[in-house]
Amino acid sequence: MTRRPRVDVGVVTWNSAGLTSEALRRLVHSDQGVDLRVLVWDNASEDGTAEAIAAATPDVEVIRSPENLGFAKAVNHLVKRSDAPWFFALNSDAWPEPGAIGRLAAIAARHERAAAIAPKLLRPDGSLEHSTHPFPSLAMGLVDAAGLRPFLPRRWADDRCLEGVWGHDRLRQVDWAVGAALLLRRRALDAVGGFDERFFMYQEDLYWCYRARALGWEIWFEPASVVRHVGGVSGRRRFGEQRAVLEDVHLRCMLTETMGAPRASVHHALQTTAAARSYARARLAGEPGERAYWRVQLRAALGLVRPPVLADPDAWAAEDAPNGDGTPDTVPLVTVVVPTHDRYESLERLVRALETQTMAPGSFEVVIVDDPSSEGAWSELVRITRSSTCAVRPVRTPRDCGPAVKRNVGWRTARASVVAFTDDDCVPDPKWLEMGLAAFEGRPRIVVGSTRPPDDQLALMGRPFARAMEVDRPLFFETCNIFYRRRDLEAVGGFDERFRLPAGEDTHLGLRVSELGIEPVFVEDALVHHDVRPGGSRAALAEARRWIDLPLALKGRAYARYERVHRRIFWKRSHPPAILAAVGLVLGLRWRTALALVVPWVAYRLRRDPVCADPVERVSTLPAALAVDLTEVVTMVRGSLRHRTPLL
């Protein structure tokens, strides 16, 4: 008698008690032609899903997770618990028809390089779910953007498994298949690895198949094996419209790694064009269902939908969590990273302030990253670090490497699981680290502390063009006072080193980390005092020119413009009247009435946003203030052209 293949079935659930219980009942009560063991990972359901499964199917092994790990990570946990030569990944809203898994195993036995074998997916009403697709490419992106699918040669479209042409009617190799039901070979899983855990859900199946194919494995489709699939149950309930954002963000992440950033950007532009064309066609055709679907896809592609917060309140990995008693074990609880550049007097003041922190000695470390610009600079830094009672490590980088590079060097050498950033012209409150670390509360978060000028420098704020840093909400993610988990920095690669100047790289990083689903929170008691910069018109003009890369921080993030940019296009409220004033001055050379266009800007600068406190000085500094505003506008124009995204 031939021994039946042994298959472990892995199912991930979340708040779907009735549907999942029924689907599993159908599975275990059918003859699949294999020896089955069913493993279920319940992602912290609140509707009694785990209990319902245990009651309906007592032989099923249910693992109750205290946190919602998402689909990819949960599947990987099930794979680790599995010891069978085959692992059948099955959605909680799907069930195989009798013999379906056995047919997949038979095909796998005939094709030794088959990493995954996909069945035919049918909806409960018997309609076909198109579940096999070509890998994303610029060629297919162009076809969809131009609306050319109906005009493609049928054989060419069939070879690429395009919807409407390929009927899922024969055994064949495919690029990738939807992961609602996939039989995975254990040897392939060992070689390729599990699903990418950066992807909470969606696109993890696409990326896994891509990685498998890149290693020489094959993906097969078997139509004789049929799985019924409801589709989208957990995703619609959990994310709603934000589901499309997850799909878009994860696809862009994959394509950036596989195509490179420039080609991935082109592909995204083609996708956006295709969504706009499909939305317009659905509107003209009067198809409300299609119109609603493509409206969501278009809004997601344009960045108009805020990414969802994915982190569960209890989702604090054990390896990340500080010790329960607040004392260090073998590594510090938090690493403070400070970039510096030839400001050793203020740096020494910062180090002395860190020595007064209320956290236990040895529970934090300080990494100072320096690119020395003057003779003896490094020796000064070494003197400061050696004389400190804190655990301070100096790190040297090449000269003029930029703040993004320095901060990346700093956090990558950090030993703690939490990294706190501040600047060398800051003085932290004694409870800064204690309050910042406590704010995580066992959750994956970005913690932004409050920033204020020192009391003894408040008088400086009244000087012309003085600049004071005041932070009272997690909007721009200023690195003068912010805490990240190291694993979140690793997930996005840290600061984008295209930012050569200290202007926007912190906002860019904060947005990227929050797009992973990490919640930003503001903590007023985690206080840092930031020096006031006395200013002057020359310093203000120099300051204006360094913001050239700021448009990059907002590129592709229309949702981020609502709160951070005036009317979603102007960096500052002074820019529209400044542009109008410049037009008025130019036209006024010929038509004096055009000088009236200067009035709105003058009124704004004298009343709403003066550059200094003294009323007489406000008038005398108007020419310099206009020069600064227009320099900022020109800088934004240059940055917009450089990064191909508008910001004035």
Secondary structure, DSSP 8 states (H G I E B T S, - for coil): -----EEEEEEEESS-HHHHHHHHHHHHTS--SSEEEEEEEEES-SSSHHHHHHHH-TTSEEEEESS---HHHHHHHHHHH--SSEEEEEETTEEE-TTHHHHHHHHHHH-TTEEEEEEEEE-TTS-B---EE----HHHHHHHHHT-GGGS-HHHHHHTT-TTT--S-S-EE-SEE-TTEEEEEHHHHHHH-S--TT-SSSSHHHHHHHHHHHTT-EEEEEEEEEEEE--SHHHHHHHTTHHHHHHHHHHHHHHHHHH-HHHHHHHHHHHHHHHHHHHHHHHHHT-HHHHHHHHHHHHHHTT-S-------TT---TTTS--TTS--SSS-SEEEEEEESS-HHHHHHHHHHHTT-SS-TTSEEEEEEE---STTHHHHHHHHHHT-SSEEEEEE--TT--HHHHHHHHHHT--SSEEEE--TTEEE-TTHHHHHHHTTTTS-EEEEEEEE--GGGGGGGGSTT-B---B-SSSS--TTSEEEEHHHHHHHTSS-TT--SSSSHHHHHHHHHHTTT-EEEEEEEEEEEE--B---HHHHHHHHHTTTTHHHHHTT-HHHHHHHSBTTTBSSTTHHHHHHHHHHHHHHTT-GGGGGGGHHHHHIIIIIS-SSS-HHHHHHTHHHHHHHHHHHHHHHHHHHHHHTS---
